[in-house]
Amino acid sequence: MSDSEQIEKIRQAIMRYRELLDLLHERIPLGEGRYNALFDRLTEEQRQLPEKERQREAAILALEDLEPLRRAVLRMQFEMRDFEKSFDELYGNLVPAEPGT
């Protein structure tokens, strides 16, 4: 492979890395929204509490219904699996395979 071909391959990897970072930035607000929704059932007074105490109040409510937290975590887990696969593919394109593998 010529130097210009290698440079282009690396440039494309850099471009893909940027694309993945941009996609991650798009998904963060979705995760933040799901996190904030965990506090929807709190009173206005409870929402004004410091973060740790607010989380405790949400946890008390979650004793009755853990499903919103489960869904939020599961959704982000699913989102991150796609990214893990994409980053693995990108890395695999950069690192030559070991001889004999």
Backbone bond lengths (Angstrom), bond angles and torsions (degrees), N, CA, C in turn:
res aa  C-N    CA-C-N  psi(-1)  N-CA   C-N-CA  omega(-1)  CA-C   N-CA-C  phi
1 M - - - 1.454 - - 1.524 107.81 -
2 S 1.315 116.58 132.33 1.469 120.96 -178.68 1.525 109.96 -74.84
3 D 1.328 114.32 164.52 1.461 119.53 178.02 1.525 111.50 -59.25
4 S 1.315 117.02 -41.13 1.466 119.45 -179.12 1.526 111.12 -65.86
5 E 1.323 117.61 -35.67 1.466 120.79 176.36 1.534 110.79 -67.88
6 Q 1.317 116.26 -40.57 1.469 120.28 178.03 1.531 110.75 -65.41
7 I 1.320 115.21 -41.58 1.468 119.44 178.76 1.521 109.91 -61.33
8 E 1.321 117.24 -43.47 1.466 120.63 179.92 1.530 110.90 -65.35
9 K 1.308 117.76 -40.07 1.468 121.31 178.35 1.530 109.85 -62.19
10 I 1.308 116.39 -43.93 1.467 120.64 179.64 1.525 110.41 -67.74
11 R 1.330 116.87 -40.08 1.459 119.91 177.54 1.525 110.66 -59.81
12 Q 1.313 116.99 -41.78 1.458 121.09 178.68 1.533 111.21 -65.33
13 A 1.317 116.71 -35.29 1.466 120.28 176.38 1.523 110.37 -66.03
14 I 1.311 116.31 -41.23 1.473 120.65 177.15 1.519 109.90 -62.39
15 M 1.332 116.05 -42.31 1.462 121.00 178.85 1.541 110.03 -62.63
16 R 1.316 117.32 -43.54 1.474 121.02 179.44 1.520 110.76 -63.85
17 Y 1.324 116.83 -40.18 1.466 121.34 177.18 1.528 109.60 -58.55
18 R 1.334 116.95 -45.44 1.469 121.24 178.11 1.520 110.68 -60.97
19 E 1.342 116.61 -43.56 1.461 120.55 178.93 1.523 111.37 -59.24
20 L 1.323 116.38 -43.89 1.464 120.25 179.72 1.525 111.19 -64.88
21 L 1.338 116.36 -40.33 1.464 119.06 177.33 1.529 111.09 -63.15
22 D 1.333 116.29 -41.09 1.468 119.83 178.21 1.527 111.03 -62.42
23 L 1.329 116.78 -41.44 1.460 120.33 177.46 1.526 111.49 -63.64
24 L 1.323 116.21 -39.95 1.466 119.88 176.78 1.523 110.95 -60.58
25 H 1.317 116.03 -43.08 1.469 120.27 178.44 1.532 111.19 -60.57
26 E 1.322 116.83 -34.45 1.463 120.27 178.11 1.525 111.92 -70.07
27 R 1.322 117.28 -33.03 1.462 121.37 -175.91 1.526 112.70 -81.67
28 I 1.318 117.68 -26.39 1.467 120.91 -178.87 1.531 111.37 -56.63
29 P 1.335 119.73 -48.06 1.473 118.32 179.03 1.531 113.19 -59.93
30 L 1.331 117.04 -32.48 1.461 119.26 177.28 1.526 110.41 -64.32
31 G 1.322 116.57 -43.54 1.459 121.12 177.22 1.522 111.54 -65.06
32 E 1.321 115.89 -40.12 1.470 120.42 177.53 1.526 110.63 -63.52
33 G 1.320 115.73 -39.85 1.457 119.75 178.03 1.522 111.87 -62.77
34 R 1.322 116.26 -41.50 1.468 120.27 177.49 1.525 110.68 -65.72
35 Y 1.319 116.15 -37.88 1.470 120.23 177.24 1.526 109.48 -63.04
36 N 1.316 116.47 -49.43 1.466 120.30 -178.89 1.524 111.85 -62.17
37 A 1.326 117.02 -32.46 1.471 120.43 179.31 1.528 111.85 -65.15
38 L 1.329 116.58 -21.66 1.464 119.61 177.97 1.522 111.83 -64.53
39 F 1.331 116.85 -16.41 1.460 121.70 -178.01 1.529 112.48 -104.72
40 D 1.319 116.70 6.67 1.462 120.82 -175.90 1.525 113.32 -60.04
41 R 1.300 117.87 -32.16 1.464 120.24 -176.36 1.531 113.33 -86.94
42 L 1.324 116.84 -1.17 1.464 119.58 178.02 1.521 110.08 -73.65
43 T 1.328 115.08 152.76 1.463 119.58 173.93 1.522 108.85 -72.61
44 E 1.320 115.75 165.69 1.467 119.88 177.96 1.530 110.35 -59.44
45 E 1.303 116.18 -39.43 1.474 120.96 179.07 1.530 110.79 -63.47
46 Q 1.315 117.03 -43.35 1.468 120.94 179.39 1.532 110.99 -65.83
47 R 1.301 117.25 -33.22 1.469 120.96 -179.96 1.524 112.44 -67.93
48 Q 1.308 116.49 -19.80 1.462 120.91 -179.29 1.529 112.20 -87.52
49 L 1.317 116.65 -6.39 1.468 120.69 -179.48 1.530 110.58 -67.31
50 P 1.336 116.85 159.42 1.470 119.37 172.47 1.538 110.35 -59.17
51 E 1.304 115.99 155.94 1.471 122.65 -173.18 1.535 113.17 -48.95
52 K 1.305 117.13 -50.28 1.466 119.96 -176.21 1.532 111.26 -62.08
53 E 1.307 116.77 -41.29 1.459 120.13 179.88 1.530 110.71 -71.29
54 R 1.311 116.74 -36.53 1.460 121.19 175.88 1.531 110.41 -61.91
55 Q 1.325 115.93 -41.75 1.467 120.62 177.66 1.530 110.40 -63.01
56 R 1.313 116.03 -39.03 1.470 120.34 178.67 1.523 110.30 -63.03
57 E 1.318 117.50 -44.13 1.464 121.01 178.80 1.527 110.71 -62.90
58 A 1.307 116.97 -40.03 1.470 120.61 177.14 1.524 110.53 -66.00
59 A 1.319 117.02 -36.54 1.464 121.22 178.42 1.527 110.72 -65.23
60 I 1.317 116.76 -38.53 1.472 120.43 177.89 1.531 109.39 -61.23
61 L 1.321 116.62 -44.31 1.465 120.01 177.51 1.525 111.62 -66.03
62 A 1.320 116.57 -33.71 1.465 121.02 -178.64 1.527 111.56 -69.34
63 L 1.322 117.64 -18.18 1.463 119.18 175.21 1.527 110.29 -58.26
64 E 1.319 116.65 -34.04 1.458 122.21 179.96 1.527 111.77 -79.68
65 D 1.329 116.74 -34.44 1.465 121.02 -175.87 1.520 109.51 -150.67
66 L 1.311 116.16 98.55 1.464 122.33 -178.07 1.529 112.36 -85.44
67 E 1.324 116.42 -6.46 1.459 120.41 -173.85 1.534 114.47 -58.39
68 P 1.334 121.40 -43.06 1.471 119.12 178.98 1.535 113.11 -58.85
69 L 1.316 117.60 -39.86 1.465 120.32 177.78 1.520 110.44 -68.51
70 R 1.308 116.64 -42.61 1.474 119.78 177.77 1.526 110.86 -58.56
71 R 1.333 116.32 -46.40 1.469 120.06 -179.47 1.529 111.45 -63.57
72 A 1.331 116.48 -41.22 1.472 120.14 -179.42 1.525 110.74 -62.82
73 V 1.317 116.35 -46.26 1.468 120.59 -179.02 1.526 110.51 -67.37
74 L 1.309 116.61 -43.78 1.463 120.33 -179.26 1.522 110.97 -61.99
75 R 1.318 116.72 -41.51 1.469 120.46 -179.95 1.530 111.19 -62.80
76 M 1.329 116.98 -44.57 1.467 119.29 179.36 1.530 110.88 -68.94
77 Q 1.321 116.89 -35.04 1.462 120.00 176.09 1.535 109.49 -60.84
78 F 1.311 116.63 -44.68 1.460 121.37 178.03 1.525 110.60 -61.56
79 E 1.334 116.55 -46.38 1.468 121.17 179.51 1.532 110.44 -58.30
80 M 1.312 116.93 -43.12 1.461 120.46 -175.85 1.521 112.63 -72.31
81 R 1.324 117.74 -28.10 1.472 119.42 176.68 1.525 110.50 -61.90
82 D 1.324 116.38 -40.87 1.460 119.30 177.27 1.525 111.03 -60.43
83 F 1.319 115.70 -41.42 1.460 119.32 179.64 1.522 111.46 -68.96
84 E 1.304 116.30 -40.02 1.469 119.38 178.67 1.528 109.80 -58.94
85 K 1.316 116.47 -45.43 1.458 120.37 178.85 1.530 111.02 -61.80
86 S 1.313 116.66 -44.39 1.465 120.32 -179.22 1.524 112.02 -64.29
87 F 1.328 117.22 -42.42 1.462 119.96 178.10 1.522 111.02 -67.68
88 D 1.336 117.73 -36.31 1.462 120.72 175.80 1.525 111.04 -60.90
89 E 1.338 115.91 -44.08 1.466 119.96 179.12 1.528 110.85 -63.17
90 L 1.314 115.99 -43.93 1.460 119.97 179.69 1.522 110.38 -62.09
91 Y 1.313 117.05 -45.98 1.460 121.00 179.20 1.533 110.72 -61.77
92 G 1.336 115.70 -42.81 1.462 120.38 179.50 1.522 112.45 -60.35
93 N 1.317 116.58 -31.80 1.463 120.33 177.70 1.528 111.93 -73.42
94 L 1.319 117.16 -21.81 1.458 120.78 -178.18 1.512 113.14 -91.55
95 V 1.303 116.86 -31.97 1.458 121.78 -175.80 1.526 108.83 -100.89
96 P 1.317 116.61 118.10 1.461 117.85 179.00 1.528 110.74 -63.39
97 A 1.311 115.01 146.27 1.470 120.22 179.24 1.523 109.51 -64.21
98 E 1.310 114.98 146.16 1.465 120.54 176.08 1.517 109.27 -66.92
99 P 1.323 117.78 143.13 1.473 119.43 176.55 1.519 110.29 -57.67
100 G 1.338 115.19 136.81 1.453 119.89 178.02 1.521 113.67 85.46
101 T 1.358 118.49 4.10 1.473 119.56 178.55 1.501 111.39 -107.15
